[in-house]
């Protein structure tokens, strides 16, 4: 049943991302990927608020967590989850692992997009 909440939230999050892209594209047609930046920032904010509000899970908040945090934020931007996981590493005192994860993820993901484009 939780998968349904993730599915519904993911659809809403994806529509939110599309809406941000359309809105920002009309306002700022510059080369800087402002729409992605705004989506990532808003999704991270929503994820932070969701986590804080749902800190003590009950059955109903587990469904809300699946809908809001996993679904909406996941559909809106996986960067929000990336940010949350790195924050958790920092909060647990794993500064090196957090920095390593950030650097390796950025470098390898950019390289993967590059190689994916070259392969295709």
C-alpha positions, 0 to 999 in steps of 0.5 A: 500500500505504501508503494501507491503513496510513493507512486502518487507523490512521485507523479505530483513531484514530477508535475511540479518539476515540469511546472517549475521548468516551464515557469522559469524557462519563460522568466529566465532563458539564460544558459544557467540551469536555473529551473533545475537549481530551483527544483532541487532547492525547493525539493530539499526544503520540502524534504527537510520540513517533511522529515522534521514534521514526521520525526515520530512516525505513526501508521498514518505518518508513515503513509504521509512520509511515503507520499511527501518525502519519498514520492513528491520529493523523489519525483521533484528531485532526487537531489533532495535525497542526496542532500539529506543522506549527506547531511546525515553522514555529516551529523553522524560525524562522517565528514570524510565519507560525506565529502567523498560521496559528494565529490565521487557522485558529482564526478561519476554522474557527470562522466556517466552522462558524458559516456551515455551521450557518446555511446548513443 
